[in-house]
Amino acid sequence: MDRGLRIAVVNRFAPPDAAVTGRAALGLAQALRAALPRAVVRLYATTATYDAPAAPAPGTTALASGVEIHRVAGSGGDGRGLARLVAGLRDGQRLARVAAAWADVVISLTDPPLLAVWLAAARLRRPFRWAEWTMDLYPEAFAAAGLVRAQSPLLRALRRVLAAGRPDLYLALGAQQREAVLARRAAGATPAFLLPCGVVPAGTAPGPVPAWKRAAGGRAVLAYAGNLGAAHGGAGLVRLVRLADPARFAFVLALHGSGADAVRARLADAPHVAFVPRLEHAELLHADVHIASLRPEWSHVCVPSKAVSSLCLGRPVLFMGGPESDIWHLVHRAGWCVPALPGGDADAAALARALDEIADPELLARRTATARLRGEALRRLEQGTVRELVRWCAAVAAPAAGRLGEAAA
C-alpha cells in the first residue's frame, strides 16, 4: 500500500545539530521509514545551525536508517530581531518550495516561523497532504514576544490565511495546545493528535557521577538544562537560586539562549551553583529535580520539551509558569507549580514552599515515583500517535497506488 509514497518531514534544523526540534524531526522520519518500508522518507532542513560547531553544506546525506537529509542553503539567521525574522521567512519559503514539489505527504514543524503560510500557498500550485506538528504557534509567538500587538491587523490577516489553508492534520504537543490550535485556526473539524516533543526512550542509564554531583554532597540538586530565551523566566530562576539555602540545595545550570548571559552574570557569586556547557540525559539522572519555566503569555504557544524529557527520565519538575499550561497538566503531582509573574519572575512564597517540600525526602520520593509513571504514559502516548500517523499516511497512498508506484525523483 505504501509503495512509492513520498513523505517529507520539514524543519529548519537537523542532526548533527543538537537542536531539539531537529532531533525530533529525524526521530519521526525514522519511525515512519521503519513502519512504511516501501515509502521514501526525506528530512528537509537548511544549512542553518542552532547548536553545532560548523554549518553543513547544501545537498543530500543518506543515513543508515534509510532517511535522507536534504538541505537547502540557509539565510544565516544568527542575528536578532528583524534580520533574524527575515532570514527565517526566506528559509521557510525555500523549504516549502522544494518539499512541496517532491512530496505526496508533508509533515512540517513550525521553524522557520510562518513555514505554514508558505506550505498553504504551495498547495495552490500542487496538491499534497499536509500535517503540521505545532512546536510553536506562529504568528502567536510574535505577540507573546512583544514584537506586535495581539490584536494587530497583521496577526489577524495571518490567522485568516492559516485558517483558509489549514493542514489536513495537526500534531499538538499537549491537550491544551490542541484546543488552542483548533480554536485559533477555526479548525474544529480537523483531526488533531497529541505528539509531545522531548520523549526519552526507556532504558536510559545514569552516566558516571559528575563533579557537580560529588560537590553537592547530600544536598538536593536542582538542574536547569536548555534554552532560556524570550519564552522563559530568567528572573524566576535567579529568585529561586537566591531563596535556596546553600546548606540544603545545589544547582547545576546548562543555559543557552538570549537570557543565558544575564542569568550567569547575576548568579556568578552564588556558592551553590555549578555552570556547565551541556547536560546530557545520562547526567541529568543524577539531579533530584529538574526546573522548567514558561511565561504565562507563552502558554499554548509552546510547550518546553525539557519538562517532557524530565518526566521520561523519572525526575520531578519544578515548573515556573501558568497552571493552565500543558506543562502543569503533564506534571501535576510529579512536581511543583510556581505561578510566574510579569517579566519572567516567580512568586517568592510559592518558591519557598516548593523548596521546603523538595527538602522533605519522603515527599520527594513520592513525586519522583509519580514522575516515572508520567514518563511511561508519555512514551505510550508517543507510540500510539505514531501508529495513528502511519495509518494516516498509508491511507493517503492507497487511492493513488498506481501513480505513486513510479520511482521517486
BELVEN-V211357 format. One record per backbone hydrogen bond with DSSP energy under -0.5 kcal/mol. NH is the residue of the N-H (numbers start at 1). CO is the residue of the C=O. E is the energy in kcal/mol with one decimal. If there is no record, write none. Layout:
<<NH,CO,E> <NH,CO,E>>
//
This chain:
<<4,38,-1.4> <5,2,-1.8> <7,5,-0.6> <7,40,-2.8> <8,105,-2.9> <9,7,-0.5> <9,42,-2.9> <10,107,-2.4> <11,44,-2.5> <12,111,-1.9> <17,14,-1.6> <18,51,-1.1> <23,19,-2.1> <24,20,-2.4> <25,21,-2.6> <26,22,-2.3> <27,23,-2.5> <28,24,-2.3> <29,25,-2.3> <30,26,-2.7> <31,27,-2.1> <32,28,-2.3> <33,29,-2.3> <34,30,-2.3> <35,31,-1.9> <36,32,-2.1> <39,36,-2.1> <40,5,-2.9> <41,39,-0.6> <42,7,-2.6> <43,68,-3.7> <44,9,-3.0> <44,42,-0.6> <45,43,-0.5> <45,70,-2.3> <46,12,-2.1> <47,72,-1.2> <59,71,-1.6> <61,69,-2.3> <63,67,-1.7> <66,63,-1.8> <68,41,-1.6> <69,61,-2.7> <70,43,-2.6> <70,68,-0.7> <71,59,-3.6> <71,69,-0.6> <72,45,-2.2> <78,76,-2.5> <83,80,-0.9> <84,80,-0.7> <85,81,-2.0> <86,82,-2.8> <87,83,-2.2> <88,84,-2.2> <89,85,-2.3> <90,86,-2.2> <91,87,-2.4> <92,88,-2.5> <93,89,-2.0> <94,90,-2.2> <95,91,-2.7> <96,92,-2.6> <97,93,-2.1> <98,94,-2.2> <99,95,-2.4> <100,96,-2.3> <101,97,-1.5> <102,98,-0.9> <102,99,-0.7> <103,99,-2.7> <104,6,-2.5> <105,6,-2.1> <106,129,-2.7> <107,8,-3.3> <108,106,-0.6> <108,131,-2.3> <109,10,-2.6> <115,112,-1.6> <117,114,-0.7> <118,114,-1.4> <119,115,-2.2> <120,116,-2.5> <121,117,-2.0> <122,118,-2.1> <123,119,-1.6> <124,121,-1.3> <125,122,-1.4> <126,122,-2.0> <129,104,-2.5> <131,106,-2.8> <132,169,-2.3> <133,108,-3.3> <133,131,-0.5> <134,132,-0.8> <134,171,-2.0> <135,133,-2.1> <137,301,-1.6> <138,136,-0.7> <141,137,-2.2> <142,139,-1.4> <143,139,-1.0> <144,140,-2.3> <145,141,-2.0> <146,143,-1.5> <147,142,-2.4> <148,142,-0.9> <152,149,-1.8> <156,152,-2.1> <157,153,-2.4> <158,154,-2.5> <159,155,-2.4> <160,156,-1.9> <161,157,-2.0> <162,158,-2.5> <163,159,-2.4> <164,160,-2.2> <165,161,-2.3> <166,163,-0.8> <168,130,-2.3> <169,130,-1.2> <170,191,-2.2> <171,132,-3.0> <172,170,-0.5> <172,193,-2.8> <178,174,-2.4> <179,175,-1.9> <180,176,-1.9> <181,177,-2.9> <182,178,-2.5> <183,179,-1.9> <184,180,-2.9> <185,181,-2.2> <186,183,-1.1> <187,182,-2.7> <190,187,-1.7> <191,168,-0.6> <193,170,-2.5> <195,172,-3.5> <195,193,-0.5> <204,201,-0.8> <207,282,-1.8> <213,210,-0.6> <214,210,-1.9> <215,211,-2.5> <216,212,-0.9> <217,213,-0.6> <217,214,-1.0> <219,216,-2.2> <220,248,-2.0> <222,220,-0.5> <222,250,-2.5> <223,289,-2.4> <224,252,-1.9> <226,254,-2.9> <228,256,-2.6> <232,229,-1.7> <234,232,-1.0> <236,344,-2.1> <237,233,-1.5> <238,234,-2.1> <239,235,-2.4> <240,236,-2.3> <241,237,-2.2> <242,238,-2.4> <243,239,-2.1> <244,240,-1.5> <248,245,-2.0> <249,245,-2.3> <250,220,-2.5> <251,272,-2.9> <252,222,-2.1> <253,274,-2.6> <254,224,-2.9> <255,253,-0.6> <256,226,-1.6> <259,228,-2.1> <260,257,-1.5> <263,259,-1.6> <264,260,-2.5> <265,261,-2.2> <266,262,-2.0> <267,263,-1.5> <268,265,-0.9> <270,267,-1.7> <271,269,-0.5> <273,270,-1.2> <274,251,-2.5> <276,253,-2.2> <283,280,-0.7> <284,280,-2.4> <285,281,-1.3> <286,283,-2.2> <287,284,-1.7> <288,221,-1.7> <289,221,-1.9> <290,316,-2.5> <291,223,-3.0> <292,318,-2.2> <294,320,-2.5> <295,231,-2.9> <298,295,-2.4> <299,296,-1.7> <300,302,-0.6> <301,298,-1.1> <302,298,-1.6> <303,135,-0.6> <307,304,-0.9> <308,304,-0.8> <309,305,-2.6> <310,306,-2.1> <311,307,-2.0> <312,308,-2.1> <313,309,-1.6> <314,311,-1.5> <315,310,-2.6> <316,288,-0.6> <317,334,-1.6> <318,290,-2.8> <319,317,-0.8> <319,336,-3.4> <320,292,-2.5> <320,318,-0.5> <321,319,-0.8> <321,338,-1.4> <325,322,-1.8> <329,325,-1.6> <330,326,-2.3> <331,327,-2.7> <332,328,-1.6> <334,331,-2.2> <335,332,-0.9> <336,317,-2.3> <338,319,-3.3> <338,336,-0.6> <339,337,-0.5> <340,321,-0.5> <341,345,-3.2> <344,341,-1.7> <345,342,-0.5> <347,339,-2.0> <351,347,-2.0> <352,348,-2.4> <353,349,-2.1> <354,350,-2.2> <355,351,-2.4> <356,352,-2.1> <357,353,-1.9> <358,354,-2.4> <359,355,-1.8> <360,357,-1.3> <361,359,-0.8> <364,360,-2.7> <365,361,-2.1> <366,362,-1.9> <367,363,-2.4> <368,364,-2.2> <369,365,-2.2> <370,366,-2.1> <371,367,-2.1> <372,368,-1.8> <373,369,-1.5> <374,370,-2.4> <375,311,-0.6> <375,371,-2.6> <376,372,-2.1> <377,373,-2.0> <378,374,-2.2> <379,375,-2.0> <380,376,-2.0> <381,377,-2.3> <382,378,-2.4> <383,379,-2.3> <384,380,-2.4> <385,381,-2.4> <386,382,-2.4> <387,383,-1.8> <388,384,-2.0> <389,385,-2.7> <390,386,-2.5> <391,387,-2.1> <392,388,-2.1> <393,389,-2.6> <394,390,-2.7> <395,391,-2.1> <396,392,-1.3> <397,393,-1.6> <398,394,-1.8> <399,395,-0.8> <400,397,-0.9> <401,398,-1.2> <404,400,-2.8> <405,401,-0.9> <405,402,-0.5> <406,403,-1.2>>
//
